[in-house]
């Protein structure tokens, strides 16, 4: 099992920046990739950013150029730097970890990010 603990978020003004962090514990050697997803009220959960064990990153067009996912010195911690925030970025942001082979996906508890206009 992998446990994920997120921190960061809160209320941010449009155009501002904030950073989320996610620390994994437990069977971290089984993690192939980590990432961030978000879910706004009444909408499906959507991908925000992923980073593989080889530090390859992926972003959807909606956040490309504004969001950056990266690892800290401790490889079990990933960050999501969010800039040029828009009100439509308002959502609960979830950290996720996928095991090698994709058999298991673990989720954090979620952290709210609210962007005010």
N, C-alpha and C positions, 0 to 999 in steps of 0.2 A: 504494500500500500504506500501511497504517496500523499502527504498532507501539504496543502498549499495555504499560505497565509498572506493576504494582501494588505496593503496599507496605502494611504494617500487618498486623493480625491477631495471631494467637498464642493464648495461653491466657488466658481471662477467667472470672471467677466468675459464676455465675448472678446476675442482677440488676445486673450491672456494665455498663460501656460500653466501646466501642472504636471506632476510626475507621480506615477503609480509604481509600487514595487510589489514583488511577489517572491516569497522565499519558500522553497520546497524542502521537505524533510521526509525521513523514512527511506524507502527504497529508491533513492535518487539515482543510483547507478542504472536503473531500468528506464530512465527517461530519455527519449529520443529527441523530442521537441517540446518547447513550451510556447505559450502564446496568450494573447488577450482576445476576449470576445466581449460584446456588449449587447444589452437588451434594453430597448426603450419601451415605455408602456404601450401595450397593444401591438407590439411588433415582435418578430422572431429574433432569436439570438443570432448575431452576425459576427463574422470574423473581423478583427481589427488589425492584428499583427501576429506573426509567428517567427520563431527563431529555432533553428535546428541545433543539434549537438555540434555541428561544424560551423555554427554561427551564420548560416545562410538565412536571410530574412525574406519575408513576404508580406505585402500590404495590399488591401483593396484600393481601388482608385479613389474612394471617398476620403481616405486619410493619407494617401501617399504624398510625401513632401511636407506633411504637417506632423505626423507621428513618427517616432523612432523607438524601436525595441532594441535593447542591448542587455548584455550580462554585466554584472559587477565582477569584482575580483574573485568573489566566491561564486563559482559557476552555478550554484544552486539558486541564485537570485537573479531575477530578470526585472528590468525596468521598462516602463512605457512613458517616454517623454512626449507630452502632447502640447503642441503650440498652435497658434492661430485658431484657437477654439471657437466653435460656432454653437449657437443654441441647439442645433440638430445633433450635436455630439452628446447631448444630455442623455444619460443612460446609466444602468448599473453595469459596471465593468467587472468581468470575471477572468481570473487567471486559470489557465488550463495546462495540463501536462499530458503528453501522449507517450506511451511506452513504445519501445522498439517493436516493430511489427504492427503497431496500431491496435493491439488487442484491448488495451485499457486506456481510458481517458479519465483523468482526475480533475476535479474542479475546486476552486476556492469558493469562499462564501459570498464574494461579490462586494464591490465598493461603489458607492454612488458618486457620480460626477454630474454636477448641475452647472450648465453654462447660462448665465443670465445675459439678456440682450440690453 
